[in-house]
Amino acid sequence: MDKLLVDTYKEILKRELEVATGCTEPVAVSFCAAKARSILGKPVNKVKLVVSTNIFKNAAYVYIPGTNLYGVIPSCILGILGGDEEKGLRVLEGITEEHIKKTLELLQSNFVHLDVVNNEHKLYIHVTVFHDDEYVEVEIKHKHINITKIVKNGNVLYKQDETNIDINKLDYNLLNIKDIYTFAKTCDYTDILPLLNQQIVCNYQIAQAGLQVDCGLNVGKTIYNNYPHDTINTAIAYTASASDARMSGICKPVVTNSGSGNQGITVSVPLIVYAENHHLPKDTLYRALILANLVAIYIKSQVGRLSYLCGAVFAATGASCGLSFLKGGSITEVENALKIMLADLTGVYCDGAKTTCALKVASATCSAFRAINLALNNQSINAPVGIINSDVETTIKNISYLGKSSETDLRIVEILKGY
């Protein structure tokens, strides 16, 4: 396989599989605020927070890790009071009860002024912190902790070159299903093995945590306690319980995919459970995870990091490809599983991160198993049917075209804001 493809695919995996504690949108706000406070170097007495509609939506009703709080304003305050920007997406791991108590007090004041904007950036955060007449601005765009500008008292300390944004240094256009399959099947994964092991350990542990305590709607625990413990039901239960735990603010890290913890969970936990239940070699699981993660990354890179379409569906699409691989599926069967999966659940909307995401995660995981069983029983979509094309790459382009509409996002945010 071409060395450029091999190197690019490995670097994409290293970039898109990040460790995060808590839902990444509110945590990104905390990171931005913590960074601004650190640079200001003085007590903050006023904050201006500007976020895109997608950041507002995804933080509106999801619990901040270790707290019973949700929303961009509490996330911002916690980042200022106790966030450690050096930890990136684990910025809030040091939050204490005292920080939470002070946050509750500040929520009763006008400490933070919030603006929600609909600009060209789906992922946009701008925090300005003030100490009397002194101030610091920090801006994030494109990725959750990708700082694009820092200004202190009118002086630009840092500005990212918009023509050479770091996220674009890797050519995501090199991703395609056939090459991803070949890479997963043949690559030497030694240098990404620690990352794969971290995904297995972290994401399986939070799934176990979700089964042990009451959290959210207890979607995973309810499935586990009321259905036979065959592989499919167990995989659905574990995947949903991980989402239950994460969306409820349980303070455990996960390995994300494309900036999302739920997507990282959905793309990996079904494979981990299947491989464990069937006593498959670790090598097979590693290669299936590579395939699944890259397929999910590929689709999300086309649709957009934040979209009105539910990311769990695309993560489960990656999982369907990985599960097909675990069951010995060929490239044709992987492609058929992908098309069947997208024919099933594309169109499920994202109304923000929250505890009910576990319902969608459970549905998407169930759909992934249905898709692979159909594909492995020689069922396929061989002609254009709606938005699904017989060609898998055209299908992904169609999904991308559909996913870039913004009107639905605006309507959802209007509902969240009470019209």
Summary of the structure (lengths in Angstrom):
residues: 419
radius of gyration: 21.0
end to end distance: 52.8
largest distance: 68.8
contacts: 1588
relative contact order: 0.13
helix: 58%
strand: 13%
